[in-house]
Amino acid sequence: MRRRDRGVSDGLVADGRQFSPSRENQVYTSDLELLEVAASLHASDATPWLVVQRVETGETVAVSFVGRGLMPYDDPRAPGRPILAFEIVQPGTYALSHPRREMTVSLVPDRTTGKEGFIALAFLAQAALLAGPFALIFGRPWLERRRAWRRHQKERRRASETMLRGRSGRRS
């Protein structure tokens, strides 16, 4: 979503959004300059540049930086990677304020934080289901050749041992 100056004081641009209850959200961007700014602010432990306030009460919502990069399970419809996160506890209209600058960001519901282990387990289960048929098709002939080779080695070892025992018996 593109945000432009709407004449709000203090050099901030405000935009009102309606949010449903108890939802964690992430702010995604693919703007390289904004990614660099967010990374440097995060590294210096500065306060996030986004201010989220409930319109009815003026209550401010805590916004935090997302310190990770893009993950395979992130929302593919949002361009870029997550840079900020905040949680809306009560439904209502919230004003999102940011420094006056044209930028492109996407607000995405956070459906993955805290579920990374389950997502990794589901990925491994799917990979096992996909690898299973290949293992049966390509692995079985290899195992049969290996077993045949081991039988052949065992027979050769027995024949060699028998021959060596036969020779050692004649000399004594």
RARA-V117884 format. One line per field, one symbol per residue. ss: DSSP state (2 for helix, 1 for strand, 0 for the rest). psi: psi as a letter, one per 40 degrees, with the letter a starting at -180 (. if undefined). Layout:
ss = ???
psi = ???
This chain:
ss = 0110000000011111111000111111100222222222222000000011110000011011100000000000000011111111000111111110001101111000000222222222222222222222222222222222222222222222222222222220
psi = hhhihffiieeihihhihiiighiiihiiehddddddddddddefiiiehhhihddeehhhhhiiheiahideiheehiaihdiiihhdhiahihhiiihhhihihhhhhedheedddddddddddddddddddddddddddddddddddddddddddddddddddddddd.
